Amino acid sequence: MSRVRLHQTQSEALIFERSSPGKVGYQLPALDVPEVDPAALLGAGSVRDDIDGFPEVSEVEVIRHFTRLSTWNYAIDLGMYPLGSCTMKYNPRLNEAVARIEGIIDAHPYQPESLAQGMLEIQRTLEGHLAEITGMDAVTLQPAAGAHGELTGLLLVRAYLESLGDSRRVVLTPDSAHGTNPATAAIAGYRVVEIRSSERGMIDLAALEEVVDESVAALMVTNPNTVGIFESDIARVAEVLHRRGAQLYMDGANMNALVGVARPGDFGVDVMHLNLHKTFSTPHGGGGPGAGPVAVMSHLEPFLPVPRIRETPDGLRYDRDRPHSIGRVRAFYGNFGVLVRALAYILAHGGDGLRNATVDAVLNANYVRKGLEGHFDLPYDAPSMHECVFSDVRQAGKGVRTGDIAKRLIDYGFHPYTVSFPLIVRGALMIEPTETESKHELDEFIAAMQAIAEEVETDPNLVRKSPASTRTSRVDETRAARRPVVIWKDGQ
Ligand SMILES: *Cc1c(COP(=O)(O)O)cnc(C)c1O
């Protein structure tokens, strides 16, 4: 029976298909006032005609339809979400409670500053904690996400170099970089030059020495990098860049491996972003909202976006009079609700708690790595930080690729891991359990992955055709992206 119901939820019809003429979700009492013609009263232009084909359904049908649809979504509240690079961790309910405190939820960005002192204090306190955590001198909370932070960071680098009369044209990115890094550099007007990784999956110092000259504005690097390995030469990388007048940009998406343990400001980083929605919780995925604060060393501080918070005899104020600023990068003051959640997360954990989260995240990734080492190929043998990256070369011999294994994982009740990223690993399986997961959940995940590796040996077709338990199995992903069917009407 439960299977049948599951099937029923999974085969939910479109709401248009449930429609029958004349059905409504309400019933109004008879008019007890004279009827008027709305077009005469409001003007014909203000009155909407019936919407052609609009579904006519009852209240309970609407409720059930959307509730059933909501069960199609896999979520961190439902089970493990091992998406590497995305850091999908549990979002403590405390954050939500704090974000809904009356004074916070009712605050308006046009409120006079004198009446928004609490909001300014929240921003200033968060800036302070993020500066402490990163070891950097100043922080802007404006950017709306990591990629937006990258753009802000490069604009800061450009403004700084131009102030020295030294505009440069090239930004370096390692071949393991997240796609947003080269994309950001290109959008900021730089020529992107890729540098090769060493056999250990890290920046090759010799290769770097060769390419850094007076044309290079910055190197953008993720640390730990996208194969989950700490760039142990990072201080020397910074030295090479600084010696030739270039800046070191750190993509902080992987800060979940560093918080409370190592600080980018201490190993030579000039500017970096944080993804609050990764490292400091906040529900994300499906497009947001997030927040991508940028932290800088003091030489970049004059260029930060306006406004900056300043202490005055009348309390905290926004300072807009900053002649060197690159200007605004976002309306108002950033995604405020996300900032509140991040501050709640930081304060609830405290220094020791944040450090523990980091240590647990690294421990969990290494536990998964150990459990799967005998079953999947490990392309880089360096110690893993908060995520581990396997390749599908063993399974590829049986005609099964990383995407097939990921789809099969759905049948075992887990969200797939990150597939085919980073690009330097052929057929990558990128797994990031985060600190959220208990040993019990990790053991179940490892058992599922081991069972799939076994199935690849005995019945590769089963894996290639998975998932079998979902509403749709394989779709043509290219066509779905290029020619999405967003409305279904009359069978068209
Ligand atoms: C997620 C991620 C980004 C982009 O961040 P968004 O917040 O999604 O814009 C950049 N680099 C790395 C390594 C990431 O994992």
The ligand as a Gaussian input file, in Angstrom:
#p B3LYP/6-31G(d) Opt

LIG

0 1
 C       29.722000      27.575000      -5.037000
 C       31.036000      27.975000      -5.553000
 C       31.201000      29.216000      -6.209000
 C       30.045000      30.118000      -6.573000
 O       29.319000      30.567000      -5.482000
 P       27.785000      31.018000      -5.607000
 O       27.439000      31.441000      -4.226000
 O       27.026000      29.829000      -6.081000
 O       27.745000      32.136000      -6.595000
 C       32.474000      29.574000      -6.585000
 N       33.520000      28.768000      -6.368000
 C       33.401000      27.560000      -5.747000
 C       34.620000      26.708000      -5.529000
 C       32.154000      27.129000      -5.335000
 O       32.011000      25.932000      -4.755000

